[in-house]
Amino acid sequence: MRIYLFIFLALTVLSCAPSRFVEPLSKNQQAVSFNIGGSLIDYGGATILVPLTSLTYAYGLSNKLTAFGSLHTTSLVFNNLQTEVGVLSHIRGQENYFPGLSSALALNYISELSLGNSKLWPQIDGNAYWNLNNNKHRFHLGYSIWIDTDMIDENKIGIVNPHLGYTYKFKLWELGTELKFLAPSYDNTKVFLPYQSLTGDQGATGLYFNISKRF
C-alpha cells in the first residue's frame, strides 16, 4: 500500500508542471514564464485537463548554465506552498539533425501551510532538442526522474517520466506545449483519482501550455 501512496503523491506533484527549461539562456539573460496544465482525469465520463498553474523565473549564469525557480500558484490558493529551484546545464549543441543535449537538477519542495507538513524531492531531467526553420521551431523529448528515498524499501529510488514537446519562438516570446507520461510503469487503478492515460491503466498523461518572455 505504501508504494501506491507514493505513486499518488508522485502523480499529484509531478503533474503540476512541464519541463521548466530545455535550452539554456545566454549569459545574463533573464526569462519569466507562466504555464497551465496538468494530468488528465475522468470527470463524469469525460476526460478533462486539471488546470494547474505556476510562475517561473530564470537567469543565465553563463551560456551553458541557467538557474531557475518556480512557484506553483494553484497550490498556493489551496494553502500549499509548492516551489522548485534548479539549474539547467548545456551538454552539447545541435549539429544539423543531431540534437542539442541538456540536463537539469532541481529540488521540489511542498508544505501544507496550515499543518506544517513538508517534503523535499530531488529531480533529474535530460532532454534532446532540435531547432528548425531558422530557430523558429523547437522540438524536444526527454525524461524526468523523480527521486524519493522512501522507495528504497521497494528496491527503487524513483520514477522515470518521459515527455515530448514543441515550442514556437518569436523574437523575445515563446509559446510551448508538452505531453508528459507520468509514472507510466505503475498501475493507476489503485490510487485515489481517476487518472487517464494514453497507456491505459498505467500512470497518467499530462498536458501543458506555456508562455515565456526573455529579456
N, C-alpha and C positions, 0 to 999 in steps of 0.2 A: 504493500500500500504506500509505503514511503516514497518509492520511485514515482508513483503516479501523482502524488502531491508535488513532487519536484517538477515533473513534466507540466503540470498545470501552471506552476509558477513560471516556468520557462516560457511556455506559450503566451502567458499573460504579459510578462515583461518584454520578451523579445519581439512581440507583435507590435510594440509601440512605435517603432521607427525603422526606416530603411538604413542602408549604409550611409554614414554621415558624409564621408568624402572618399572618392575613388582615385582622383588625380590630385597631386599636391598643388598648393598655391605657389606663386612666385614669392621670393624673399620680400618680407614686409607687406605683402598684400594681405588684405582682410576680406572676410566674407560673412554675410549673415544669411540665414535660410529659415524657411518655415515649411514644415511638412504636415500632411494629414493622411491618415490611413491606418490600417491595422489588419487583424485577421478576419477572415470570412467566417460567419456563423449562420446557423439556421434560425430564422425568426418567423414563426408562424407558417412554416412551409416554404418560405422564400429565403434565398441566400443574400445576406446583406454584408456590407463592409462596416466594421466598427470604426467610427471616425475619431481616432485619437490624434492629438496634435502635439507638436513640440517646436521649440526655437533653438537654433544653433549659431554659435559664433566661432570663427576660425581665424587663425593668424599664421602667416608663412614665416616660420623661424629661419628657414633657408629655402633654396629652390628644391630641396629634396625632403624637407621636414615641415609638416604642418600640424600645429596644435589646435585642438577644438574642445568646446564644452557645450553641453545641451541641457535644456530644462524642459521637462515634459509638462506642458501646460494643462492638459486634460487631467492628469493625475493630481495636479495641484488643486484643481477645482474640487476634487473629491478628498481633499485633506491628506494627500500623499505627496511627499517630496521625492521626486524621482529625477536624478541627474546622471550625466555621464561625462567623463573627461578622458581625452586620449590624444594620441599622436599618430599621424599617418606618415609612413616612410616610403619614399620613392625607391624602387629596386632597380628598374631599368626602363628606358624609354621605348616607345613604339618604333619599330623598323619595318616599313612597308606594311605587310599584313601580319607580321609577328607582333603580338600585343605588348603594350606597356604593362608593367607589373608594379603593384604596390601592396603594402601590408600595414595594418593598424593594430595598435594595442590600446584598449580602453578599459576603464573601470566604471561599472554601473552601480549606482547606489540608490536605494529606495528606503523610505522611512514613513511609517504611519505616524503622522504628527500628533494625533490625539492619544496614541498609546505608547509612542516612543520605540516601537519595534523597528529594527532596521537590518539591512543586509547589504553586503558588497559582493559583486561578482566580476571577475576579470573576463575580458572578451578579446579574442584574436581574430582579425579579419585578413583575408587575402583576396586580391582582385586582379583580373586581367581586363584590359580595356583597349578599345580601338577608336581613334579619332578619324573621321572620314569627311570627305567633301569640304576641304579647306578648314577643318577643325569645327565645323558647324554641328556635326552629329557625333555623339559618343555612345558606343555600346559597351556594356561591361557584364562580366559574370564572375562569380566567386563564391565565397563561403564566409560564415562567421562561426566561431567555436565559442560557445558559452560554457564557462568553467565553474564547477562547484565541487568543493571537497566533500560535500555530503554524499556525492555519488560514488565515492571510493568504495563504500560498502557494497555497491552493485558492480564492482570491478570496472567502473567507468570514471572518467574525470570531467566529462562534459557532453554537450550536444552539438553536432555539426548541422548547420542550417545553410543550404545552398541558396543562391539568389542570382537574378539576372535583371538588367535594367537598360534604360535608354535615356539620354539627355540631349535636348536641343539647346544650342548655345547662341545667345546674342552677344553683343559687344561686352556688356557687363553683367547681363542677366542670364540665368539658366533655368530651364523648365525640365523636370525629370520625372520618371516613373520607375518603380522597381517591383518585381514579383519575387517573393521570398517563400521558400519551403521550410516551415518551422517544425523542428523535431520530426523529420519525415520517416524515421525508423521506429517510431513509438505509436502504440495503439491509442487512438483518440477517443475510443468509446468508454474508457474508464476514468475520464476526467469530468469536470463539473459543468462545462459549457459545450453546447452542440457545435463544435468546430467543424468547418467544412474544408475539404482538402482535395486537390487535384489528384492525389494519390489514394483516394478512397478513405479507408479507416485509419490511415497513418498520418499523424501530425496534423498540421493546419497550413492553409495557404494565406499569405499576407499580401496586400496590395497597397501601394503608397504613391503619393504625388508630392512633388517638392518644387519650391521656387526659391532661388537664391540670387544674391547680388554680390559681386566683387567690387572692391574699391581700394 
